[in-house]
Amino acid sequence: MQSENPMIADFVKLLNSAAGTIAGMGREASENAREKAKEVFGGLDFVSREEFDAVKELAASAREEVEALKARIAALEAAAKAE
């Protein structure tokens, strides 16, 4: 049979309480760090990947249009010189 020593039982309860407190502190620190990071990075002007890709596609389309217009202008200038 195992005898129960009240001093050991109290020590085990103390250790369990300390472990729970430390785990809670760890969770709280993690949450605080996450909130602080959101606060810091939230003030910066980041764009989403979808917005970046949309603007990139618009820029590529505008470049193609500019090149087509340059070619058209060159053709019109050549035709005007030939007249």
VMD Tcl script that draws the C-alpha trace (Angstrom):
set ca {
  {0.00 0.00 0.00}
  {1.07 3.48 -0.65}
  {0.97 5.92 2.19}
  {-0.06 9.48 1.43}
  {2.27 12.12 2.75}
  {0.45 15.48 3.02}
  {3.67 17.38 2.45}
  {4.29 15.58 -0.87}
  {0.65 16.02 -1.91}
  {0.87 19.76 -1.24}
  {4.14 19.97 -3.19}
  {2.58 18.17 -6.17}
  {-0.42 20.56 -6.07}
  {1.98 23.48 -5.98}
  {3.90 22.14 -8.99}
  {0.64 21.59 -10.93}
  {-0.49 25.12 -10.16}
  {2.88 26.54 -11.20}
  {2.81 24.56 -14.46}
  {-0.68 25.87 -15.24}
  {0.37 29.41 -14.46}
  {3.48 29.16 -16.64}
  {1.45 27.70 -19.52}
  {-1.06 30.54 -19.18}
  {1.70 33.11 -19.15}
  {3.15 31.56 -22.30}
  {-0.20 31.75 -24.08}
  {-0.70 35.33 -22.94}
  {2.78 36.33 -24.11}
  {2.15 34.70 -27.47}
  {-1.16 36.52 -27.88}
  {0.41 39.83 -26.85}
  {3.24 39.33 -29.36}
  {0.73 38.52 -32.10}
  {-1.31 41.63 -31.31}
  {1.82 43.79 -31.24}
  {2.91 42.41 -34.63}
  {-0.54 43.16 -36.08}
  {-0.30 46.67 -34.67}
  {3.17 47.25 -36.13}
  {2.55 45.70 -39.53}
  {-1.02 46.96 -39.76}
  {0.24 50.52 -40.11}
  {2.36 49.65 -43.12}
  {0.94 49.84 -46.61}
  {1.02 46.23 -47.73}
  {-1.05 45.02 -50.65}
  {-2.52 41.59 -51.07}
  {-1.15 39.20 -53.66}
  {-4.36 39.52 -55.68}
  {-4.07 43.31 -55.79}
  {-0.40 43.07 -56.81}
  {-1.18 40.61 -59.60}
  {-4.06 42.79 -60.86}
  {-1.85 45.89 -61.04}
  {0.95 43.89 -62.65}
  {-1.49 42.68 -65.32}
  {-2.73 46.24 -65.89}
  {0.85 47.49 -66.30}
  {1.65 44.75 -68.82}
  {-1.51 45.59 -70.77}
  {-0.64 49.31 -70.74}
  {2.90 48.54 -71.99}
  {1.50 46.49 -74.87}
  {-0.90 49.29 -75.77}
  {1.91 51.89 -75.67}
  {4.05 49.74 -77.96}
  {1.15 49.32 -80.39}
  {0.52 53.08 -80.39}
  {4.23 53.79 -80.96}
  {4.19 51.47 -83.96}
  {1.04 53.13 -85.28}
  {2.55 56.62 -84.87}
  {5.71 55.50 -86.64}
  {3.65 54.10 -89.50}
  {1.61 57.33 -89.77}
  {4.79 59.46 -89.72}
  {6.33 57.28 -92.43}
  {3.19 57.62 -94.52}
  {3.15 61.40 -94.01}
  {6.80 61.66 -95.15}
  {6.06 59.57 -98.24}
  {3.34 61.95 -99.37}
}
mol new
graphics top color blue
foreach p $ca { graphics top sphere $p radius 0.5 }
foreach p [lrange $ca 0 end-1] q [lrange $ca 1 end] { graphics top cylinder $p $q radius 0.2 }
display resetview
